[in-house]
Amino acid sequence: MLDPIYFGVSAVMWAWHQVFALLLGPASGVGWALSVVFLVLTLRAVMIKPFLASVRSGRAMRALAPQLAELRARHGDDRAALARATQELQAEHGVSVLGGCLPALLQIPVFIGLLHVLHGFNRPGLSFEQNSAIANYVFPPGDVRSFLEARLFGAPLSSYLSMPQDLLDSFGAHVDRWEVAAVALPLMVLAAVATHFSARHSVAQQTLSGPTATVMRLTPWIFPLGALVGGLFFPFPVAILLYWLTNNAWTLVQQRLVHRRLDALAPVPVTAAPTPAPEPVAAPVRRPQARPRKHASGHRPSRRRRRAGA
């Protein structure tokens, strides 16, 4: 069912490898690594338009923050009414929640496809000669052999830290685990750092409120665990870690450039949520002073006489 994704991913990677094989040789580890890097760059170039749409949607949501606060205050615990009112407000201003998630959703099948293709180069239970005689989707047997023989600083590109030793030995020559660790561990750390900063920048561009605010503030620390835990305990090959690093580095640079440009053209007005007006304070009531009574002659008594009378 996912064969179209596998063929598409392997076709883009194969095309870039043909370019770098002319410059560096068909079995160059750097050439194969660059084919993975340019697979990412090709994907992200195709996704520029959806990314810009998601940025505009996020900026529109920031501008609607005061109205959303009013809706929450108005509907209180009535979640159904709040959801309907929120959808109507977003539709009125052209905000699409799905559009904001589209770039991340598009990357999932590519990640799965690349992971599957990388595992297809070195199939468990087969020797080096047997694997190198079988095509891997778009890659013919000759390219499969050159991939298995390629090394990136001593580590095969489809090797991973928890790979069994018999699989490590089926890359055409003996491979020590420390050689894989020497490449995989730095890539894991760099990928985690790039993921942290890209998620941190993304959260900084959002107006956080409600029960999801705490979860969103934790994402810069949660998302990097994918690179660390996946690289340590799951079959994430060296090439996948390179993909992860390149993808998040692109995201970080693209976010900064696009937001800086849009801020210069049309800054988003950040308006605080409305606060209730203070209750009016009643003015002090002045009591009228008693006027001195007039004398029988029609004149008011003097101050001296009033004091004497008191």
Backbone bond lengths (Angstrom), bond angles and torsions (degrees), N, CA, C in turn:
res aa  C-N    CA-C-N  psi(-1)  N-CA   C-N-CA  omega(-1)  CA-C   N-CA-C  phi
1 M - - - 1.457 - - 1.521 111.09 -
2 L 1.334 116.90 -33.47 1.453 121.21 -179.41 1.522 112.97 -95.10
3 D 1.331 116.62 8.89 1.469 119.75 -178.78 1.532 112.81 -56.68
4 P 1.354 120.36 -40.01 1.478 118.23 177.35 1.526 112.80 -57.84
5 I 1.338 117.48 -35.96 1.466 120.22 177.94 1.524 109.94 -68.52
6 Y 1.352 116.64 -43.18 1.458 120.01 -178.73 1.527 111.05 -64.38
7 F 1.324 116.56 -42.49 1.468 119.67 178.83 1.527 110.49 -67.05
8 G 1.341 117.48 -39.47 1.458 119.62 -179.76 1.520 112.48 -65.22
9 V 1.335 116.79 -45.75 1.467 120.75 179.53 1.521 110.54 -63.84
10 S 1.325 117.20 -46.06 1.470 119.76 -178.88 1.524 111.23 -66.90
11 A 1.349 117.80 -30.61 1.465 119.73 179.65 1.529 111.10 -67.80
12 V 1.335 117.04 -43.46 1.469 120.07 179.05 1.528 110.19 -65.63
13 M 1.321 116.41 -43.43 1.464 120.10 179.45 1.529 110.82 -64.74
14 W 1.345 117.20 -40.00 1.469 120.83 178.85 1.528 111.18 -63.81
15 A 1.343 116.12 -41.72 1.466 119.30 -179.20 1.528 111.36 -62.10
16 W 1.326 117.39 -43.18 1.462 119.60 178.78 1.524 111.33 -68.93
17 H 1.329 117.01 -33.48 1.459 118.28 178.74 1.525 111.48 -66.34
18 Q 1.328 116.60 -34.11 1.458 118.92 177.03 1.527 110.89 -61.42
19 V 1.328 116.27 -36.83 1.465 120.48 179.19 1.521 110.54 -66.93
20 F 1.323 116.63 -49.54 1.465 120.09 -175.57 1.527 112.05 -75.92
21 A 1.340 117.62 -22.97 1.466 119.68 175.91 1.522 111.07 -66.76
22 L 1.320 117.50 -31.52 1.461 120.48 177.18 1.527 111.61 -66.84
23 L 1.334 115.96 -29.88 1.462 120.25 -176.92 1.524 112.78 -92.73
24 L 1.347 116.76 -37.43 1.458 120.40 -170.93 1.521 114.13 -116.99
25 G 1.315 117.02 -9.89 1.463 120.01 -177.68 1.519 110.63 103.64
26 P 1.328 118.69 149.38 1.473 121.45 -175.18 1.526 114.31 -67.05
27 A 1.334 118.76 -27.63 1.461 121.50 -178.14 1.522 112.75 -102.31
28 S 1.324 117.64 16.67 1.465 120.80 -179.65 1.529 110.37 -73.65
29 G 1.326 116.05 126.11 1.453 119.50 176.87 1.509 111.92 -64.51
30 V 1.311 117.79 -37.18 1.469 121.18 178.03 1.530 109.83 -65.18
31 G 1.347 116.80 -39.23 1.453 119.67 178.34 1.513 112.35 -63.12
32 W 1.336 116.73 -43.29 1.462 119.78 177.39 1.530 110.93 -67.14
33 A 1.318 117.54 -37.76 1.469 119.96 177.49 1.528 110.72 -63.92
34 L 1.332 116.54 -40.08 1.462 119.77 178.64 1.528 111.28 -66.88
35 S 1.322 117.51 -30.15 1.463 119.07 176.50 1.520 111.44 -65.65
36 V 1.353 117.25 -34.29 1.464 120.85 175.02 1.529 110.53 -70.31
37 V 1.338 116.10 -42.86 1.462 120.12 179.49 1.529 110.45 -60.32
38 F 1.322 117.00 -44.38 1.468 119.88 -177.51 1.525 111.89 -76.89
39 L 1.318 117.46 -20.06 1.469 119.30 168.07 1.525 109.60 -61.53
40 V 1.338 116.32 -44.63 1.465 120.90 177.53 1.528 110.85 -62.94
41 L 1.330 116.72 -45.65 1.456 120.43 -177.78 1.528 111.30 -63.74
42 T 1.341 116.19 -36.56 1.465 119.57 176.73 1.518 110.82 -64.05
43 L 1.333 116.15 -45.74 1.458 120.28 178.74 1.520 111.48 -60.55
44 R 1.335 116.90 -46.30 1.457 119.58 -176.74 1.530 112.21 -70.01
45 A 1.336 116.95 -29.73 1.466 119.09 175.28 1.528 110.62 -66.52
46 V 1.340 116.58 -38.96 1.461 120.12 177.12 1.529 110.87 -65.80
47 M 1.336 116.42 -29.89 1.468 121.08 -175.42 1.526 113.72 -91.36
48 I 1.328 118.87 9.44 1.465 119.53 -178.26 1.530 111.10 -61.84
49 K 1.335 116.62 -44.78 1.468 119.40 -178.91 1.531 111.81 -63.21
50 P 1.350 120.08 -48.70 1.480 118.39 175.27 1.521 112.98 -60.51
51 F 1.340 117.55 -33.55 1.464 119.31 178.38 1.521 110.87 -65.37
52 L 1.332 117.70 -43.76 1.465 120.25 178.61 1.523 110.65 -62.81
53 A 1.334 117.08 -37.68 1.466 120.12 177.51 1.528 110.92 -64.10
54 S 1.343 116.44 -38.98 1.467 119.23 179.05 1.528 111.41 -68.47
55 V 1.353 117.28 -35.73 1.461 120.49 178.02 1.524 110.28 -65.72
56 R 1.333 116.99 -44.88 1.466 119.74 178.94 1.525 111.00 -63.05
57 S 1.334 116.45 -37.87 1.466 119.92 178.00 1.523 110.68 -64.81
58 G 1.329 116.79 -41.66 1.463 119.87 178.65 1.520 112.69 -65.37
59 R 1.323 117.15 -38.81 1.459 120.93 178.66 1.525 110.65 -68.31
60 A 1.336 116.62 -36.43 1.461 119.64 176.34 1.528 110.81 -65.57
61 M 1.328 117.05 -36.78 1.465 120.05 177.07 1.524 111.01 -64.64
62 R 1.320 117.30 -37.90 1.468 120.10 176.71 1.519 111.00 -63.61
63 A 1.329 116.69 -39.29 1.460 119.68 179.49 1.529 111.60 -68.79
64 L 1.343 116.92 -25.96 1.463 120.76 -179.26 1.525 112.59 -89.46
65 A 1.311 117.94 4.28 1.466 120.37 -176.35 1.531 113.08 -56.23
66 P 1.342 120.41 -43.94 1.476 118.85 178.95 1.528 112.84 -62.20
67 Q 1.353 116.97 -40.98 1.461 119.44 178.96 1.525 111.39 -66.10
68 L 1.350 116.97 -37.98 1.462 119.80 177.73 1.523 111.17 -65.43
69 A 1.339 116.73 -36.60 1.469 120.10 176.46 1.525 110.55 -64.48
70 E 1.329 117.01 -38.80 1.462 120.05 177.41 1.528 111.23 -63.87
71 L 1.350 116.20 -40.59 1.460 119.58 179.02 1.523 111.49 -63.84
72 R 1.331 116.99 -41.16 1.467 119.45 178.64 1.517 111.30 -64.48
73 A 1.328 116.38 -39.19 1.465 119.22 178.87 1.524 110.99 -69.49
74 R 1.332 117.05 -33.12 1.464 120.30 -176.29 1.523 111.64 -75.54
75 H 1.350 117.56 -41.92 1.460 120.32 -173.81 1.523 112.94 -93.25
76 G 1.321 118.00 -17.96 1.461 120.36 175.37 1.516 112.37 59.05
77 D 1.346 116.51 -121.26 1.463 122.11 -176.14 1.521 113.43 -87.17
78 D 1.314 118.81 0.46 1.464 121.85 179.40 1.528 108.63 -80.57
79 R 1.330 116.64 87.63 1.456 121.24 -173.88 1.523 112.37 -67.44
80 A 1.332 116.93 -35.66 1.466 119.56 -179.87 1.526 110.98 -64.11
81 A 1.331 115.94 -45.91 1.462 119.41 179.12 1.526 111.15 -65.91
82 L 1.340 116.36 -37.78 1.465 120.11 178.79 1.528 110.38 -65.04
83 A 1.343 117.57 -40.62 1.459 120.70 179.44 1.530 110.96 -64.68
84 R 1.331 116.66 -42.26 1.473 119.38 179.07 1.520 111.27 -64.69
85 A 1.321 116.36 -44.35 1.460 119.70 -179.67 1.523 111.52 -65.41
86 T 1.326 116.69 -37.90 1.468 120.24 178.63 1.522 111.02 -65.51
87 Q 1.335 116.89 -43.57 1.462 120.38 178.50 1.522 111.40 -62.58
88 E 1.331 116.78 -41.08 1.462 119.84 178.51 1.519 111.46 -64.00
89 L 1.336 116.62 -41.08 1.468 120.01 179.05 1.526 110.66 -65.21
90 Q 1.331 117.14 -42.86 1.456 120.20 179.85 1.523 111.42 -66.23
91 A 1.331 117.21 -40.55 1.461 119.61 178.55 1.530 111.09 -65.78
92 E 1.320 116.48 -36.63 1.464 120.29 179.93 1.521 111.94 -63.10
93 H 1.352 116.74 -34.16 1.464 120.88 -177.96 1.524 112.54 -102.63
94 G 1.345 118.09 9.11 1.463 120.99 175.68 1.508 114.30 72.03
95 V 1.321 118.15 30.04 1.464 122.03 179.77 1.524 108.68 -93.78
96 S 1.333 116.91 130.02 1.457 122.21 -179.92 1.522 109.15 -119.73
97 V 1.325 115.51 116.96 1.470 119.48 177.86 1.523 110.24 -68.58
98 L 1.345 117.51 -38.32 1.457 120.92 178.90 1.521 110.99 -64.81
99 G 1.339 116.77 -36.59 1.460 120.02 178.48 1.515 112.17 -62.03
100 G 1.337 116.86 -33.52 1.454 119.59 177.78 1.516 112.96 -69.85
101 C 1.339 117.04 -26.69 1.464 120.95 -179.22 1.524 112.57 -93.78
102 L 1.333 117.95 -10.58 1.456 121.01 -172.93 1.531 113.75 -58.67
103 P 1.355 120.91 -44.67 1.469 118.75 -179.95 1.525 113.48 -58.54
104 A 1.331 117.07 -40.93 1.471 119.27 179.17 1.523 110.99 -68.56
105 L 1.335 117.76 -37.83 1.456 120.58 -179.25 1.531 111.39 -66.95
106 L 1.320 117.10 -35.41 1.466 120.35 -179.64 1.524 112.57 -68.41
107 Q 1.339 117.25 -25.76 1.463 120.18 -177.64 1.521 112.88 -80.14
108 I 1.323 117.61 -21.28 1.464 120.43 -176.20 1.525 112.23 -62.34
109 P 1.346 119.99 -50.80 1.478 117.92 179.87 1.521 113.53 -63.88
110 V 1.329 118.06 -32.21 1.461 120.13 178.21 1.525 110.14 -66.89
111 F 1.332 117.07 -42.49 1.462 121.19 178.04 1.530 110.39 -60.70
112 I 1.338 116.10 -46.44 1.469 119.96 179.71 1.526 110.44 -64.19
113 G 1.335 116.54 -40.88 1.457 120.10 -179.64 1.516 112.24 -64.52
114 L 1.340 117.20 -44.04 1.461 119.63 179.10 1.521 111.00 -64.93
115 L 1.334 117.55 -41.03 1.462 120.34 178.85 1.524 110.73 -60.13
116 H 1.330 116.37 -42.84 1.468 120.05 -179.82 1.527 111.40 -66.70
117 V 1.320 117.74 -42.87 1.463 121.03 -179.40 1.528 110.50 -64.22
118 L 1.335 117.30 -40.88 1.464 120.39 179.95 1.526 111.35 -63.23
119 H 1.339 117.05 -40.26 1.467 119.28 177.66 1.526 111.23 -69.72
120 G 1.345 116.91 -21.87 1.459 119.46 -179.30 1.513 114.02 -75.43
121 F 1.331 118.86 -13.73 1.457 120.47 177.85 1.525 111.59 -71.74
122 N 1.319 117.19 -39.46 1.470 122.05 -176.36 1.526 108.30 -122.88
123 R 1.325 116.65 85.48 1.457 121.95 -175.22 1.535 109.98 -76.71
124 P 1.332 117.16 135.33 1.474 119.18 179.14 1.525 111.55 -62.28
125 G 1.317 115.63 143.36 1.458 121.56 177.60 1.507 114.70 86.66
126 L 1.347 117.57 -4.62 1.457 120.67 179.42 1.522 109.44 -113.20
127 S 1.323 115.66 148.62 1.460 120.67 178.21 1.523 109.86 -80.34
128 F 1.329 115.17 174.73 1.461 119.82 177.93 1.525 111.31 -59.63
129 E 1.340 117.23 -43.37 1.457 120.77 -178.49 1.520 111.40 -66.19
130 Q 1.325 116.35 -38.67 1.461 119.13 179.70 1.531 111.42 -68.15
131 N 1.328 117.38 -43.39 1.460 120.20 179.01 1.521 111.82 -64.32
132 S 1.322 115.90 -40.66 1.463 119.36 -176.90 1.519 112.97 -73.73
133 A 1.322 117.39 -4.44 1.466 120.80 177.36 1.531 111.78 -100.27
134 I 1.326 117.34 -0.15 1.475 121.43 -176.78 1.522 108.69 -115.13
135 A 1.316 116.39 133.09 1.466 121.10 176.97 1.527 109.64 -70.27
136 N 1.314 115.18 153.27 1.470 121.86 178.66 1.528 107.56 -123.60
137 Y 1.361 114.21 88.23 1.458 121.53 -174.97 1.533 109.76 56.85
138 V 1.331 120.20 -116.21 1.462 120.82 -176.73 1.526 111.36 -74.27
139 F 1.321 118.09 -24.79 1.467 121.31 -175.81 1.530 110.31 -73.86
140 P 1.326 118.33 121.56 1.472 120.78 175.83 1.530 110.16 -73.63
141 P 1.331 118.14 168.87 1.473 120.55 -178.96 1.526 113.95 -55.00
142 G 1.328 117.53 -36.24 1.467 118.69 179.30 1.519 112.42 -63.17
143 D 1.328 118.05 -38.98 1.462 120.56 177.60 1.522 111.52 -71.83
144 V 1.334 116.63 -32.52 1.466 119.37 176.27 1.524 109.99 -62.65
145 R 1.320 117.04 -43.07 1.466 120.46 178.41 1.528 110.92 -62.27
146 S 1.330 117.35 -45.46 1.465 119.58 -178.94 1.525 111.56 -65.41
147 F 1.336 116.65 -32.58 1.464 119.13 176.79 1.523 110.70 -67.48
148 L 1.322 117.21 -43.26 1.458 120.18 -179.50 1.524 111.65 -65.66
149 E 1.309 117.25 -31.92 1.463 120.94 -179.72 1.534 112.23 -81.97
150 A 1.312 117.72 -17.97 1.471 121.03 -176.26 1.527 110.20 -70.99
151 R 1.337 115.87 146.22 1.458 122.73 178.01 1.527 109.04 -133.84
152 L 1.315 115.44 136.16 1.465 121.55 173.12 1.527 106.93 -106.65
153 F 1.316 116.24 99.97 1.468 122.24 -175.60 1.524 111.49 55.33
154 G 1.316 116.03 36.94 1.457 121.71 176.06 1.510 115.30 97.41
155 A 1.320 119.30 -8.98 1.463 121.91 -176.80 1.527 110.16 -111.16
156 P 1.348 118.14 133.94 1.466 120.21 172.99 1.533 109.99 -64.52
157 L 1.321 117.75 146.76 1.464 121.45 -173.89 1.525 113.03 -71.31
158 S 1.327 117.89 -22.79 1.468 119.02 178.05 1.521 112.51 -101.33
159 S 1.325 117.74 11.24 1.469 121.05 176.42 1.518 110.03 -84.87
160 Y 1.329 115.51 155.77 1.466 121.58 177.93 1.524 109.11 -143.19
161 L 1.337 115.64 165.73 1.462 120.20 -170.68 1.522 113.06 -61.99
162 S 1.331 117.35 -39.94 1.464 119.87 -176.74 1.521 112.84 -91.62
163 M 1.322 118.50 14.85 1.470 121.81 -179.09 1.532 109.63 -67.78
164 P 1.337 117.71 133.42 1.479 119.54 176.74 1.523 111.33 -59.88
165 Q 1.321 115.70 152.54 1.461 120.30 -175.42 1.523 112.26 -64.91
166 D 1.348 117.26 -32.34 1.470 118.06 -179.94 1.522 111.27 -66.04
167 L 1.361 117.09 -32.25 1.463 119.67 175.31 1.528 110.88 -72.50
168 L 1.335 116.44 -37.26 1.464 118.80 177.09 1.530 111.31 -62.86
169 D 1.323 116.33 -32.00 1.472 119.73 -178.85 1.527 112.22 -82.00
170 S 1.353 118.30 -5.26 1.469 120.42 -178.10 1.528 112.02 -98.09
171 F 1.345 116.11 18.92 1.462 120.46 175.71 1.532 112.26 -92.20
172 G 1.312 116.91 12.55 1.463 120.38 178.86 1.509 113.45 101.36
173 A 1.341 117.29 -16.56 1.469 122.46 177.54 1.526 107.18 -159.33
174 H 1.314 115.69 161.65 1.463 120.24 -179.57 1.530 110.41 -65.20
175 V 1.330 115.79 135.00 1.468 122.25 178.83 1.521 107.88 -125.34
176 D 1.326 117.38 122.97 1.459 121.21 176.03 1.521 109.96 -82.04
177 R 1.342 114.54 149.87 1.470 118.93 -178.48 1.525 111.75 -65.16
178 W 1.330 116.83 -31.33 1.457 118.34 -179.30 1.531 111.08 -66.86
179 E 1.348 116.59 -27.10 1.463 118.92 176.87 1.533 111.00 -67.74
180 V 1.329 115.84 -36.92 1.471 119.70 175.82 1.525 109.78 -69.25
181 A 1.345 116.60 -42.59 1.468 119.94 -178.92 1.522 111.38 -64.32
182 A 1.326 117.52 -35.16 1.468 120.20 -178.40 1.522 112.20 -63.82
183 V 1.331 117.03 -24.56 1.468 120.77 177.83 1.526 111.03 -99.29
184 A 1.327 117.25 -41.57 1.464 120.82 -174.10 1.524 112.14 -69.49
185 L 1.337 118.44 -41.83 1.466 119.90 -175.85 1.531 112.35 -63.66
186 P 1.346 120.21 -47.89 1.464 117.89 176.37 1.526 113.16 -61.46
187 L 1.350 117.53 -37.20 1.461 119.69 177.56 1.530 111.22 -64.97
188 M 1.333 116.86 -37.92 1.467 120.45 177.76 1.521 110.77 -61.81
189 V 1.326 116.99 -46.54 1.468 120.53 -178.57 1.525 110.60 -65.12
190 L 1.328 117.27 -45.31 1.460 120.11 179.84 1.532 111.39 -63.92
191 A 1.341 116.88 -40.10 1.460 120.13 178.22 1.522 111.08 -65.04
192 A 1.338 117.27 -39.97 1.463 120.62 178.69 1.529 110.97 -65.66
193 V 1.340 117.66 -41.42 1.466 120.64 179.24 1.527 110.70 -64.37
194 A 1.345 116.66 -44.04 1.462 119.73 178.84 1.525 111.01 -63.86
195 T 1.336 117.31 -38.10 1.459 120.91 177.75 1.524 111.04 -64.93
196 H 1.334 116.87 -40.86 1.468 120.67 179.44 1.527 111.10 -60.53
197 F 1.314 116.72 -48.71 1.461 119.00 -175.41 1.528 111.78 -71.28
198 S 1.330 118.08 -35.20 1.465 118.98 177.68 1.527 110.99 -68.09
199 A 1.351 117.68 -40.48 1.462 120.24 176.75 1.522 111.32 -68.17
200 R 1.319 116.93 -37.28 1.468 120.77 178.52 1.526 111.29 -63.61
201 H 1.328 116.43 -42.43 1.463 119.84 178.76 1.522 110.87 -67.07
202 S 1.331 116.75 -37.27 1.461 120.50 178.96 1.519 111.33 -64.66
203 V 1.340 117.61 -42.63 1.467 121.02 178.92 1.521 110.73 -65.77
204 A 1.328 117.13 -36.07 1.466 120.19 -179.19 1.522 112.27 -65.09
205 Q 1.334 117.78 -21.67 1.457 121.27 -179.36 1.528 112.49 -89.31
206 Q 1.324 117.29 1.23 1.462 120.89 -176.87 1.527 110.09 -109.59
207 T 1.343 114.38 152.88 1.457 121.20 173.23 1.521 107.27 -96.34
208 L 1.314 117.25 107.83 1.458 122.36 -173.61 1.513 110.70 -96.40
209 S 1.325 115.46 132.20 1.454 121.23 176.04 1.521 107.84 -159.21
210 G 1.314 115.83 161.93 1.446 120.23 178.35 1.511 112.70 83.00
211 P 1.342 116.94 -170.19 1.468 120.75 -175.21 1.520 113.69 -69.23
212 T 1.337 118.48 -21.98 1.465 119.89 -179.58 1.521 113.11 -81.79
213 A 1.328 117.73 -8.37 1.466 119.93 -176.29 1.533 111.08 -62.57
214 T 1.341 116.44 -42.34 1.466 119.47 -178.71 1.516 111.27 -63.91
215 V 1.339 116.72 -41.38 1.462 120.40 179.66 1.522 110.32 -64.48
216 M 1.330 117.30 -43.44 1.460 120.36 -178.93 1.522 111.54 -63.82
217 R 1.328 117.24 -36.24 1.466 119.56 179.30 1.526 111.92 -69.06
218 L 1.324 116.99 -20.02 1.464 120.60 179.48 1.525 112.46 -88.73
219 T 1.333 118.10 -13.63 1.469 119.93 -176.30 1.529 113.87 -59.61
220 P 1.350 120.80 -35.08 1.477 117.53 176.93 1.521 113.76 -62.01
221 W 1.329 117.12 -17.19 1.466 120.48 178.60 1.528 111.57 -103.03
222 I 1.343 117.46 -21.27 1.461 120.97 -179.48 1.524 111.10 -84.95
223 F 1.333 117.41 -46.68 1.464 121.00 -176.03 1.525 113.58 -58.42
224 P 1.342 120.31 -40.54 1.474 118.43 178.99 1.519 114.20 -61.92
225 L 1.343 117.03 -20.12 1.462 118.68 178.75 1.527 111.58 -63.91
226 G 1.347 116.19 -23.98 1.465 118.46 178.30 1.513 111.73 -60.88
227 A 1.342 117.00 -43.38 1.465 120.23 179.44 1.522 111.23 -69.93
228 L 1.345 116.65 -40.36 1.469 119.65 -176.83 1.519 111.81 -72.31
229 V 1.324 116.53 -51.33 1.472 120.09 -178.50 1.522 110.68 -68.43
230 G 1.352 116.28 -41.72 1.463 118.95 179.60 1.517 112.53 -63.21
231 G 1.335 116.87 -41.40 1.456 119.53 179.85 1.513 113.38 -70.05
232 L 1.325 117.22 -30.85 1.465 120.39 -177.09 1.520 112.98 -82.80
233 F 1.344 117.19 -42.37 1.462 120.21 -167.65 1.528 114.09 -118.12
234 F 1.318 118.65 -11.34 1.455 120.80 -177.43 1.529 109.45 -116.25
235 P 1.328 116.73 160.77 1.478 119.27 -178.43 1.526 112.31 -76.47
236 F 1.333 116.23 64.16 1.454 122.16 175.51 1.526 108.03 -95.85
237 P 1.327 117.74 106.00 1.476 119.94 -177.41 1.525 112.42 -65.41
238 V 1.316 114.31 168.44 1.461 121.19 177.79 1.524 110.42 -57.34
239 A 1.334 117.26 -39.58 1.467 120.53 -179.17 1.529 111.61 -65.81
240 I 1.326 117.95 -31.98 1.474 120.63 177.30 1.526 109.98 -68.83
241 L 1.327 117.61 -40.31 1.460 120.25 176.70 1.523 110.74 -63.96
242 L 1.328 116.41 -36.60 1.461 120.29 176.13 1.527 110.47 -66.36
243 Y 1.321 116.63 -40.18 1.468 121.55 175.05 1.529 110.33 -59.94
244 W 1.327 117.00 -46.30 1.466 122.76 -178.78 1.525 110.72 -60.64
245 L 1.326 116.02 -46.19 1.461 120.59 -179.80 1.530 111.01 -62.45
246 T 1.320 117.14 -48.29 1.463 120.91 -178.74 1.520 111.43 -62.47
247 N 1.322 116.54 -42.35 1.462 121.10 -177.53 1.520 111.54 -63.37
248 N 1.320 117.16 -44.99 1.465 119.55 -178.09 1.527 112.06 -75.90
249 A 1.325 117.24 -30.43 1.466 118.91 174.43 1.527 110.18 -65.09
250 W 1.332 116.83 -42.29 1.469 120.16 175.71 1.525 110.66 -60.34
251 T 1.353 116.27 -45.37 1.460 120.22 -179.15 1.518 111.67 -58.45
252 L 1.328 116.54 -44.46 1.460 120.63 -178.32 1.526 110.97 -63.14
253 V 1.327 117.07 -48.05 1.471 120.31 -179.13 1.524 110.74 -65.34
254 Q 1.322 116.84 -42.33 1.466 120.70 -178.82 1.528 111.31 -64.61
255 Q 1.324 117.01 -41.44 1.463 120.24 178.59 1.522 111.19 -59.78
256 R 1.310 116.37 -47.73 1.463 119.76 -177.24 1.526 111.52 -64.31
257 L 1.320 117.19 -43.77 1.453 120.13 -178.45 1.522 111.80 -66.69
258 V 1.324 116.85 -45.77 1.470 120.44 -176.66 1.518 111.09 -68.01
259 H 1.337 117.48 -45.98 1.472 119.59 -178.86 1.527 111.07 -66.55
260 R 1.320 116.77 -37.75 1.467 118.84 178.59 1.532 110.37 -64.34
261 R 1.327 116.35 -40.24 1.457 120.04 179.43 1.523 111.28 -67.25
262 L 1.327 116.92 -44.30 1.458 119.88 -178.79 1.521 111.64 -69.11
263 D 1.335 117.43 -34.73 1.468 119.92 176.78 1.525 110.95 -64.25
264 A 1.328 116.50 -36.06 1.463 119.62 179.11 1.525 111.43 -70.31
265 L 1.349 117.11 -33.22 1.466 120.04 -178.76 1.521 112.07 -81.24
266 A 1.333 116.73 -47.69 1.465 120.57 -175.92 1.512 108.64 -150.84
267 P 1.328 118.24 89.16 1.465 120.46 178.78 1.521 111.28 -60.20
268 V 1.317 115.40 143.27 1.456 120.66 178.76 1.518 109.09 -79.36
269 P 1.336 118.15 124.73 1.463 118.73 177.35 1.515 110.67 -71.53
270 V 1.306 115.73 121.19 1.458 120.76 178.44 1.513 107.87 -100.56
271 T 1.327 115.11 105.68 1.460 121.33 -176.27 1.502 108.74 -107.69
272 A 1.312 115.45 132.90 1.457 119.63 179.23 1.516 109.72 -69.67
273 A 1.315 115.76 153.16 1.456 120.33 178.25 1.518 109.68 -62.49
274 P 1.359 117.08 143.59 1.458 119.24 -177.02 1.511 111.78 -64.97
275 T 1.301 117.09 140.49 1.458 123.04 178.22 1.516 108.38 -108.78
276 P 1.326 118.52 144.24 1.467 120.00 -179.69 1.516 111.08 -62.07
277 A 1.354 115.07 142.66 1.459 120.38 -179.06 1.518 109.78 -69.12
278 P 1.331 118.38 143.34 1.466 120.25 179.66 1.526 111.02 -66.91
279 E 1.335 115.30 145.23 1.450 120.17 -179.60 1.527 110.05 -67.02
280 P 1.359 116.54 139.53 1.474 118.70 -179.62 1.526 111.55 -66.29
281 V 1.305 114.83 138.40 1.463 121.04 179.76 1.542 108.52 -92.28
282 A 1.330 115.70 127.20 1.465 119.72 -177.96 1.528 110.24 -66.64
283 A 1.330 114.68 135.91 1.470 119.66 179.17 1.524 109.89 -71.17
284 P 1.322 117.70 142.83 1.481 119.69 179.64 1.533 111.08 -63.12
285 V 1.341 114.08 137.34 1.477 120.33 -179.17 1.522 109.25 -87.48
286 R 1.282 115.51 123.43 1.462 120.47 177.88 1.528 110.25 -88.69
287 R 1.294 115.18 125.56 1.465 119.94 177.75 1.528 109.91 -85.56
288 P 1.329 117.27 134.02 1.480 119.13 179.98 1.523 110.89 -67.31
289 Q 1.326 115.38 134.62 1.465 120.18 178.76 1.536 110.25 -76.23
290 A 1.332 114.41 143.71 1.479 119.50 179.64 1.533 110.52 -68.79
291 R 1.310 115.14 126.61 1.464 120.02 -179.90 1.519 110.03 -81.08
292 P 1.298 118.16 141.50 1.488 120.59 -179.23 1.534 110.83 -64.70
293 R 1.334 114.35 139.15 1.476 119.41 -179.23 1.536 111.40 -71.91
294 K 1.295 115.17 149.03 1.459 120.70 -179.47 1.512 110.88 -80.92
295 H 1.309 116.41 152.66 1.474 123.11 176.34 1.518 108.36 -76.33
296 A 1.317 114.07 164.66 1.474 118.72 178.77 1.510 111.73 -60.11
297 S 1.308 116.43 -25.99 1.463 119.83 179.96 1.519 112.62 -78.10
298 G 1.347 114.92 -7.94 1.466 118.04 -179.25 1.511 112.92 98.93
299 H 1.343 118.61 -5.15 1.469 121.06 178.49 1.511 110.37 -103.00
300 R 1.373 114.01 148.77 1.469 118.47 175.63 1.506 108.95 -75.94
301 P 1.316 117.88 140.45 1.464 119.70 178.14 1.521 110.16 -63.68
302 S 1.295 117.62 149.71 1.444 122.02 178.48 1.515 109.75 -71.02
303 R 1.366 114.36 166.22 1.478 118.44 -179.82 1.509 111.08 -60.28
304 R 1.380 116.36 -36.55 1.460 118.45 -177.97 1.507 109.81 -64.59
305 R 1.366 117.74 -44.03 1.443 119.64 -179.51 1.528 111.99 -67.54
306 R 1.358 114.97 -36.06 1.474 116.05 178.35 1.502 111.65 -63.55
307 R 1.366 115.05 -38.61 1.470 117.68 177.93 1.509 110.98 -65.53
308 A 1.379 116.19 -40.23 1.470 119.14 179.78 1.499 110.61 -64.94
309 G 1.349 116.73 -40.28 1.454 119.52 178.64 1.500 113.32 -65.30
310 A 1.364 114.58 -29.67 1.479 118.29 178.32 1.497 110.03 -71.20
